[in-house]
Amino acid sequence: MLEGKIKEVLLVASGDLRLSANQDCWATQDAMEQALTTAIEKQGWKVRRAHLYDAVKKHGFIDSQKMGMEVFRNVDPDQPIIVAESVWQYSHHVLAGLTTHRGPILTVANWSGMWPGLVGMLNLNGSLTKAGVVYSTLWSRNFDDAFFVERLSEWLSTGKIRHDQSHVKDFDLVKIPVKEETAGREFAKKLKDKKSIMGVFDEGCMGMYNAIVPDDLLHATGIFKERLSQSALYAAMLKVKTEEAEAVLNWMLDKGMIFNWGEDPKSDLTREQTLEQCKMYIAALRIADNFGCDTIGIQYQQGLKDLTVASDLTEGLLNNTDRPPVVSESGEVLYAGSALPHFNEVDECAGLDGLITYLLWKELGMQGDNTLHDIRWGEHFQGNEIDDFVWVLLISGAAPASHFIDGYKGAASDRQPPMFFPFGGGTLKGVSKPGPIVWSRVFVMNNKLHCDLGVGECVLLPEEETQRRWKETNPQWPIMHAVLDGVTRDQMMARHKANHIQVVYASDKAKAHEACRIKAAALAELGIEVHFCGDVKFE
């Protein structure tokens, strides 16, 4: 690949913006880099870190866009470079440098659920894809398995890795029943003619470039952004009366939801924090109503995290059709009898998908409550009549209680981890109920909107296995045990262009396939390039 030059690979590590997260995660990153370096050296190559460990900050991550630009100014743009990730990272820290890097680029993550390294890498991959940057990607548990070693050798030799994507079938190349295609396209035409408003409480959460849909692409679908400020949301929270927040909380308690409150606000969830989240819920609905929003997304991570409690409980409530009633300041019930679809971390791709899914499912006679999840991790599981790879899908917020076993009775609220959420606040946590699902992801590639979608199953694992998987990831967050039909672990990782995946339940498996096909036709009518993934039946 580099004849006449020293066989040397540059290594960079994009990190968090939050110092506490970088410090807590550094030991895992350091161990990952050592294992990766050993694997590369076994193939006769040297590894040179492009930025040093910072003894003052006590970590070795690129922790800002400014630092990322400085690092890339001092590297040979023609050298092969690896972005190694074992943690959540902010893609914009390294995106600028990678857009002008001429040498081969490889993104690598460790196969672990402890810190969201896989999630971070998938977000970077989606961002690079949107930016038109050519890259390869790879993952491994210990960096010594045959899959990893063979593909690392391929990249070192050729600068590219070819992954199996035989599970992908373009919508334009298949035929679905005429009745279903007509239904999907007619639904889309009505949606586009009516037009919808997407409320965006500050764009660009955590450097997620891939999560911002260019306005012209979004407008073509009939959806238009209303750019809102998180400061306005906070100001509206201050106007909410305590008795109004108490009414929301009592509604949840009457439903049987559990709040794991403690005494120390620095480490525990407190009742006061929960009430503040209820005020955010009320304020969000009132602002959405004022601006006529059909869907909203709250960033939280930048701005609100320095002011108030986490938005996660608020998000989960908004995504549930059955939710605490809220009235406007004039006394009118807001969004009566329906959810207000919320896209976590202002992921506009998920917002577009979530709104379409919610409305389409209602038209098909099914409950449209849906959510995004992080593709966090997964392992093969055998038992309970299951013998398949089971993904751990997690998200800190946005999961509706209707997805959980026993609904609100099966839901709890735990304090968010202090290293990410200094002012606390709880989640809406539960175990997703078994049943057929349709999964999807809207993404931007070649300056066009695309969508991958398929069918799957949320499966029921033994309690001890659920607890083990929670402990390996984030036990505070809602969990879904998902099998994606006809898609292997490595196919999913190679193809998926985002950290997030959208999921919605179907009434039965046949209906899941039918709804998947109708949704594909609707998306195609909106000008989105659609790709079926895995075992989707076409009739």
BELRACOR-V971302 format. One record per helix or strand of 2 or more residues. SS is the DSSP state (a for helix, b for strand). FROM is the first residue (numbers start at 0). TO is the last residue. Records with the same first field share a line. If there is no record, write none. Layout:
SS->FROM-TO + FROM-TO
This chain:
b->7-11 + 45-48 + 80-84 + 104-109 + 135-139 + 167-169 + 195-200 + 222-227 + 257-258 + 294-297 + 369-382 + 385-394 + 411-412 + 430-431 + 434-444 + 447-457 + 477-483 + 499-504 + 528-532
a->18-40 + 64-72 + 91-98 + 116-130 + 145-157 + 170-172 + 177-193 + 204-206 + 208-210 + 214-218 + 229-238 + 241-254 + 270-290 + 303-305 + 311-317 + 343-345 + 347-362 + 400-402 + 406-409 + 462-471 + 488-494 + 508-524
